[in-house]
Amino acid sequence: MAGAKIGIFGGSFNPVHLGHLVLAREVLWQAGLDKILFIPAKIPPHKKEGVISEQHRFQMLRLALKKYPEFSVSNIEFLRDKPSYTFDTVEELKLLYPHDELYFITGADGLLEITGWYRGEELLTMIPLIAVARPGVPGEVFLKQVEYLKNQYQARIMVAEMPAIGISSSLIRQRIRENLPYSHLIPVEVYEYIVANNLYR
């Protein structure tokens, strides 16, 4: 029996918002995946400031994904004492899902920096990538990087299109601090959780 095609979607999810869900749904159908595994980072190496506890971020993801049977959340990075690196996570997931086909999902900005990541060059040969166009990275630059990585590292990269949605976690945190409306940018369950726990104030 053939295994499932599983996308790995990592990030700080601080907090998870509708843009994350739209991206995941788009990638799911465009890449023909069966499932997407959301992996919140315990200690994002490049995003330490303003990141709330992993318990809160994990719980918000669980609430946000409850309606989507094809989505799940993993606490795999919370079990480590050291910072979270994509290479380590992918290596561990390949052992946990030996019969499934794993794909690493990254934005265009991540793709431009990937060779500078911890063991990033090895990562490119270790797992197929699904690269998603992002605002702020010109399409020509993005596609040039895709071709470069394919030629230089024989990387397996699929490009996914993404509707333009100007939502970011930093925008939501800023709106909360400034007492501006934000409930329409996140799932209602996440909004209720943020209010109940007085987060990002």
C-alpha positions as CSV (number, residue, x, y, z in Angstrom):
1,M,0.0,0.0,0.0
2,A,1.4,3.4,-1.0
3,G,2.1,5.9,1.7
4,A,0.6,9.3,2.1
5,K,2.0,12.5,0.6
6,I,2.6,14.8,3.6
7,G,3.6,18.5,3.5
8,I,5.7,19.8,6.4
9,F,4.7,23.4,7.2
10,G,6.9,24.9,9.9
11,G,7.0,28.4,11.4
12,S,6.5,30.3,14.6
13,F,2.7,30.7,14.1
14,N,2.7,33.6,16.5
15,P,-0.3,33.6,16.1
16,V,-1.7,31.3,13.4
17,H,-3.9,33.4,11.0
18,L,-6.1,33.0,7.9
19,G,-3.1,33.5,5.6
20,H,-1.5,30.3,7.0
21,L,-4.7,28.3,6.3
22,V,-5.2,29.7,2.8
23,L,-1.5,28.8,2.0
24,A,-1.9,25.3,3.4
25,R,-5.2,24.7,1.4
26,E,-3.6,26.0,-1.8
27,V,-0.5,23.8,-1.4
28,L,-2.6,20.8,-0.5
29,W,-4.5,20.8,-3.8
30,Q,-1.9,22.2,-6.1
31,A,0.7,19.6,-5.0
32,G,-1.8,16.8,-4.6
33,L,-0.9,16.2,-1.0
34,D,-3.0,14.0,1.4
35,K,-2.1,15.8,4.6
36,I,-0.2,18.8,5.9
37,L,1.6,18.7,9.3
38,F,2.0,22.1,11.0
39,I,5.1,22.3,13.1
40,P,5.4,25.3,15.5
41,A,9.0,26.0,16.4
42,K,10.0,25.9,20.1
43,I,12.9,28.4,19.8
44,P,12.9,30.0,16.3
45,P,16.6,30.7,15.7
46,H,15.9,34.0,13.9
47,K,12.7,35.1,15.7
48,K,13.3,35.1,19.4
49,E,11.8,38.5,20.3
50,G,8.1,38.7,21.0
51,V,7.4,35.0,20.6
52,I,5.0,33.7,23.2
53,S,5.2,30.3,24.8
54,E,5.0,27.2,22.8
55,Q,2.0,26.0,24.8
56,H,-0.1,29.0,23.7
57,R,1.0,28.7,20.0
58,F,0.4,25.0,19.9
59,Q,-3.1,25.3,21.5
60,M,-4.0,28.1,19.0
61,L,-3.0,25.8,16.1
62,R,-5.0,22.9,17.5
63,L,-8.1,25.2,17.6
64,A,-7.5,26.6,14.2
65,L,-7.1,23.2,12.5
66,K,-9.9,21.4,14.3
67,K,-12.3,21.8,11.3
68,Y,-9.7,20.4,8.8
69,P,-9.2,16.6,9.0
70,E,-6.4,16.9,6.4
71,F,-4.4,19.2,8.8
72,S,-2.6,18.3,12.0
73,V,-0.2,19.8,14.4
74,S,3.0,18.3,15.8
75,N,4.9,19.2,18.9
76,I,8.1,17.5,17.7
77,E,10.2,20.6,18.0
78,F,9.1,21.3,21.6
79,L,10.8,18.1,22.8
80,R,14.2,19.5,22.0
81,D,16.4,21.5,24.4
82,K,18.2,23.2,21.6
83,P,17.0,25.7,18.9
84,S,14.8,24.3,16.1
85,Y,16.5,23.7,12.8
86,T,14.6,22.5,9.8
87,F,17.2,19.8,8.9
88,D,16.9,18.2,12.3
89,T,13.1,18.2,12.1
90,V,13.0,16.7,8.6
91,E,15.5,14.0,9.6
92,E,13.4,13.0,12.6
93,L,10.1,13.1,10.6
94,K,11.6,10.8,7.9
95,L,12.2,8.2,10.7
96,L,8.7,8.7,12.1
97,Y,7.0,8.4,8.6
98,P,9.2,5.9,6.8
99,H,6.4,4.8,4.4
100,D,5.1,8.2,3.5
101,E,6.4,10.8,1.0
102,L,7.4,14.0,2.8
103,Y,7.6,17.5,1.2
104,F,9.0,20.6,2.9
105,I,6.9,23.8,2.3
106,T,8.8,27.1,2.2
107,G,8.0,30.6,1.1
108,A,10.0,32.4,-1.5
109,D,11.9,34.4,1.1
110,G,13.0,31.1,2.8
111,L,14.0,29.7,-0.6
112,L,16.4,32.7,-1.1
113,E,18.1,32.0,2.2
114,I,18.0,28.2,2.3
115,T,21.7,27.6,1.4
116,G,22.6,29.7,4.5
117,W,20.5,27.6,6.9
118,Y,22.0,25.0,9.2
119,R,22.8,22.1,6.8
120,G,20.7,23.8,4.2
121,E,22.5,22.4,1.2
122,E,22.0,18.9,2.6
123,L,18.3,19.7,3.2
124,L,17.9,20.4,-0.5
125,T,19.0,16.9,-1.5
126,M,17.1,15.3,1.4
127,I,13.5,16.2,0.7
128,P,11.4,17.6,-2.2
129,L,10.4,21.3,-1.7
130,I,7.2,23.1,-2.4
131,A,8.1,26.8,-2.8
132,V,5.3,29.4,-2.5
133,A,5.5,32.8,-4.0
134,R,5.5,35.6,-1.4
135,P,4.8,39.3,-1.5
136,G,8.1,41.2,-1.3
137,V,10.0,38.7,-3.4
138,P,9.8,39.6,-7.2
139,G,8.6,36.7,-9.3
140,E,11.6,36.8,-11.5
141,V,14.0,36.6,-8.5
142,F,12.0,33.7,-7.0
143,L,11.9,31.6,-10.2
144,K,15.6,32.3,-10.9
145,Q,16.4,30.9,-7.4
146,V,14.3,27.8,-8.1
147,E,16.2,27.1,-11.3
148,Y,19.6,27.8,-9.6
149,L,18.8,25.3,-6.8
150,K,17.6,22.7,-9.2
151,N,20.7,23.0,-11.3
152,Q,23.3,23.4,-8.5
153,Y,21.9,20.8,-6.1
154,Q,19.6,18.7,-8.2
155,A,16.9,19.9,-5.8
156,R,13.4,18.7,-6.4
157,I,11.2,21.9,-6.2
158,M,7.6,22.4,-7.1
159,V,6.3,26.0,-7.3
160,A,2.8,26.7,-5.8
161,E,0.8,29.9,-6.6
162,M,-0.6,31.8,-3.7
163,P,-3.4,34.4,-3.7
164,A,-2.2,37.8,-2.5
165,I,-3.3,38.0,1.2
166,G,-1.7,40.8,3.2
167,I,-2.0,39.1,6.6
168,S,1.0,38.5,8.8
169,S,1.5,37.5,12.5
170,S,3.4,40.7,13.1
171,L,0.4,42.8,11.7
172,I,-1.9,41.0,14.1
173,R,0.4,41.5,17.1
174,Q,0.7,45.2,16.3
175,R,-3.1,45.6,16.0
176,I,-3.6,43.9,19.4
177,R,-1.0,46.3,21.0
178,E,-2.7,49.3,19.4
179,N,-6.3,48.1,20.2
180,L,-7.2,48.0,16.5
181,P,-9.6,45.4,14.9
182,Y,-8.0,42.0,14.1
183,S,-10.7,39.4,14.7
184,H,-11.4,39.1,10.9
185,L,-7.7,38.1,10.2
186,I,-7.7,34.9,12.3
187,P,-10.0,31.9,13.0
188,V,-12.7,32.8,15.5
189,E,-11.5,30.1,17.9
190,V,-8.0,31.7,17.9
191,Y,-9.4,35.2,18.5
192,E,-11.4,33.9,21.5
193,Y,-8.2,32.2,22.9
194,I,-6.1,35.3,22.5
195,V,-8.8,37.4,24.3
196,A,-9.3,34.8,27.1
197,N,-5.6,34.6,27.8
198,N,-4.8,38.3,27.2
199,L,-2.0,37.5,24.8
200,Y,0.2,40.0,22.9
201,R,-0.6,42.9,25.2
